[in-house]
Amino acid sequence: MRTVDPAKHRARRQHIADAAAELFATKGFERTTTAEICRAAGMSAGNLFHYFANKRAIFLAVFEDEDSDKAELMAAAEVADDPLSALLEVIDLLAAPALEPLAPHLVMEAMVQAYRDPEIEEALSRANADEQRTVATLLARAAAAGQIDPGLDPDTTASWVTALIASLYTSAATDPAFEPAEQLPTLRLILTRYLRAEAR
């Protein structure tokens, strides 16, 4: 029996996911075929299915690999000494992929597929819930530390914070003139001024 090298296995999975990501972003999930993914990854169908059960599994892997790294950073942020600085770092972390050419289109495609596929919807909802929980935790800690308006409800405010971040992705995906890198400082300014406003 051949021994599987875990590092090589992960690297091959990542290679396939990276190759597929560009196809999913430009053609969409439905219009991308496994044959096209095989060509882009430079491997046979038999080899491809050694790493992934089907096309949906590849699509989910495109997001899951990124989420695993993000989860570690968010967990560390939740217990940081300065909750407001940590919150701003999390905002930058969640917004950063929007600056990449493919990410906004992939996010839009994931939203479309979430309406059609319960498994994709569950994965997307789980990731969104994790992000909102981290933002709400940091908002509550920052309010308790007197760093932001204590009158803001952490859960409601977290929903607005993540919605504003999501707008970077949707605008970048639908408006060719929209430049996320140019708009990110404005988003940061809007959020910091809102959060630091005096209690109403």
C-alpha positions as CSV (number, residue, x, y, z in Angstrom):
1,M,0.0,0.0,0.0
2,R,1.4,3.4,-1.0
3,T,2.0,5.8,1.9
4,V,0.3,9.2,1.5
5,D,2.5,12.2,2.4
6,P,0.0,14.6,4.2
7,A,2.0,17.7,3.2
8,K,2.0,16.7,-0.5
9,H,-1.6,15.8,-0.3
10,R,-2.5,19.2,1.1
11,A,-0.4,20.9,-1.5
12,R,-2.1,19.0,-4.4
13,R,-5.5,19.9,-3.0
14,Q,-4.5,23.5,-2.8
15,H,-3.2,23.4,-6.3
16,I,-6.5,22.1,-7.6
17,A,-8.5,24.6,-5.5
18,D,-6.4,27.5,-6.9
19,A,-6.8,26.3,-10.5
20,A,-10.5,25.9,-10.0
21,A,-10.9,29.3,-8.2
22,E,-10.1,31.2,-11.3
23,L,-12.5,29.2,-13.4
24,F,-15.3,29.6,-10.8
25,A,-14.7,33.4,-10.6
26,T,-14.7,33.9,-14.4
27,K,-17.2,31.3,-15.6
28,G,-19.3,30.5,-12.5
29,F,-19.7,27.2,-10.7
30,E,-22.4,25.8,-13.1
31,R,-20.6,26.6,-16.3
32,T,-17.2,25.3,-15.1
33,T,-16.7,21.6,-15.9
34,T,-14.5,19.1,-14.1
35,A,-12.6,18.6,-17.5
36,E,-11.7,22.3,-17.4
37,I,-10.5,22.1,-13.8
38,C,-8.4,19.0,-14.8
39,R,-6.8,21.0,-17.7
40,A,-6.1,24.0,-15.5
41,A,-4.6,21.8,-12.8
42,G,-2.7,19.8,-15.3
43,M,-4.0,16.4,-14.2
44,S,-6.3,13.6,-15.3
45,A,-9.9,13.2,-14.0
46,G,-8.8,10.0,-12.1
47,N,-6.1,11.9,-10.3
48,L,-8.4,14.9,-9.6
49,F,-11.0,12.6,-8.0
50,H,-8.3,11.1,-5.8
51,Y,-8.3,14.5,-4.0
52,F,-11.9,15.6,-4.3
53,A,-15.2,13.6,-4.5
54,N,-16.8,16.1,-6.9
55,K,-16.9,19.6,-8.2
56,R,-18.9,20.9,-5.2
57,A,-16.2,19.6,-2.9
58,I,-13.6,21.6,-4.9
59,F,-15.8,24.7,-4.7
60,L,-16.1,24.4,-0.9
61,A,-12.4,23.9,-0.6
62,V,-11.7,27.2,-2.3
63,F,-13.3,28.9,0.7
64,E,-12.4,26.4,3.5
65,D,-8.7,26.7,3.0
66,E,-8.9,30.5,3.4
67,D,-11.3,30.2,6.4
68,S,-8.9,27.9,8.4
69,D,-6.2,30.6,8.5
70,K,-8.7,33.3,9.1
71,A,-10.2,31.4,12.1
72,E,-6.9,31.3,13.9
73,L,-6.4,35.1,13.5
74,M,-9.9,35.9,14.6
75,A,-9.6,33.6,17.7
76,A,-6.4,35.5,18.7
77,A,-8.1,38.8,18.1
78,E,-10.9,38.0,20.5
79,V,-8.5,37.8,23.4
80,A,-6.2,40.7,22.4
81,D,-5.3,43.2,25.1
82,D,-6.6,46.2,23.1
83,P,-10.1,45.2,21.8
84,L,-10.6,48.3,19.6
85,S,-7.2,47.8,17.8
86,A,-8.0,44.1,17.4
87,L,-11.5,45.0,16.0
88,L,-9.9,47.2,13.4
89,E,-7.4,44.5,12.5
90,V,-10.3,42.0,12.1
91,I,-12.1,44.5,9.8
92,D,-8.9,44.8,7.7
93,L,-8.6,41.0,7.7
94,L,-12.2,40.5,6.5
95,A,-11.9,43.2,3.9
96,A,-8.5,42.3,2.5
97,P,-9.6,39.6,0.1
98,A,-11.9,42.1,-1.6
99,L,-8.7,43.8,-2.9
100,E,-7.8,40.7,-4.9
101,P,-9.1,40.3,-8.5
102,L,-10.9,37.0,-8.1
103,A,-12.3,37.2,-4.5
104,P,-15.3,39.5,-5.1
105,H,-16.5,37.3,-8.0
106,L,-16.0,34.1,-6.0
107,V,-18.0,35.6,-3.1
108,M,-20.8,36.6,-5.4
109,E,-20.8,33.1,-6.9
110,A,-20.9,31.5,-3.5
111,M,-23.9,33.7,-2.6
112,V,-25.7,32.5,-5.8
113,Q,-24.9,28.8,-5.1
114,A,-26.0,29.1,-1.5
115,Y,-29.5,29.6,-2.7
116,R,-29.3,26.4,-4.7
117,D,-27.2,24.1,-2.5
118,P,-27.9,23.5,1.2
119,E,-24.4,22.3,1.9
120,I,-22.9,25.5,0.4
121,E,-25.4,27.6,2.2
122,E,-24.5,25.9,5.5
123,A,-20.8,26.5,5.0
124,L,-21.4,30.1,4.0
125,S,-23.7,30.7,7.0
126,R,-21.3,29.1,9.4
127,A,-18.4,31.3,8.2
128,N,-20.6,34.5,8.4
129,A,-21.7,33.5,11.9
130,D,-18.1,33.1,13.0
131,E,-17.2,36.5,11.7
132,Q,-20.1,38.2,13.3
133,R,-19.4,36.5,16.6
134,T,-15.8,37.7,16.7
135,V,-16.9,41.3,15.7
136,A,-19.6,41.3,18.4
137,T,-17.2,40.0,21.0
138,L,-14.7,42.7,20.3
139,L,-17.4,45.4,20.2
140,A,-18.7,44.3,23.7
141,R,-15.1,44.3,25.0
142,A,-14.3,47.7,23.5
143,A,-17.5,49.1,25.0
144,A,-16.7,47.7,28.4
145,A,-13.2,49.3,28.1
146,G,-14.7,52.7,27.3
147,Q,-13.2,52.7,23.8
148,I,-16.5,52.9,21.9
149,D,-20.1,54.1,22.4
150,P,-21.5,51.9,25.1
151,G,-25.0,52.4,23.8
152,L,-24.4,50.3,20.7
153,D,-25.8,46.8,20.8
154,P,-22.9,44.5,20.0
155,D,-24.9,42.0,17.9
156,T,-26.8,44.5,15.9
157,T,-23.7,46.6,15.3
158,A,-21.7,43.5,14.3
159,S,-24.3,42.9,11.6
160,W,-23.9,46.4,10.2
161,V,-20.1,46.1,10.3
162,T,-20.0,42.9,8.4
163,A,-22.7,44.2,6.0
164,L,-20.5,47.2,5.2
165,I,-17.5,44.9,4.6
166,A,-19.6,42.7,2.3
167,S,-20.5,45.8,0.3
168,L,-16.8,46.0,-0.8
169,Y,-17.1,42.6,-2.4
170,T,-20.5,43.2,-4.1
171,S,-19.5,46.6,-5.4
172,A,-16.1,45.3,-6.7
173,A,-17.9,42.3,-8.4
174,T,-20.7,44.4,-10.1
175,D,-19.0,47.8,-10.8
176,P,-15.9,47.8,-12.9
177,A,-15.1,51.3,-11.8
178,F,-15.1,50.5,-8.1
179,E,-11.7,50.1,-6.6
180,P,-11.8,48.4,-3.2
181,A,-8.3,49.5,-2.3
182,E,-9.3,53.1,-2.7
183,Q,-12.5,52.7,-0.7
184,L,-11.1,50.6,2.2
185,P,-9.7,53.7,4.1
186,T,-13.1,55.4,3.8
187,L,-14.9,52.3,5.2
188,R,-12.4,52.2,8.1
189,L,-13.1,55.9,8.7
190,I,-16.9,55.5,8.6
191,L,-16.7,52.6,11.1
192,T,-14.3,54.2,13.6
193,R,-16.3,57.5,13.7
194,Y,-19.5,55.6,14.1
195,L,-18.2,53.4,16.9
196,R,-16.5,56.2,18.8
197,A,-19.5,58.5,18.7
198,E,-20.8,59.7,22.0
199,A,-23.6,57.7,23.6
200,R,-27.0,58.7,22.1
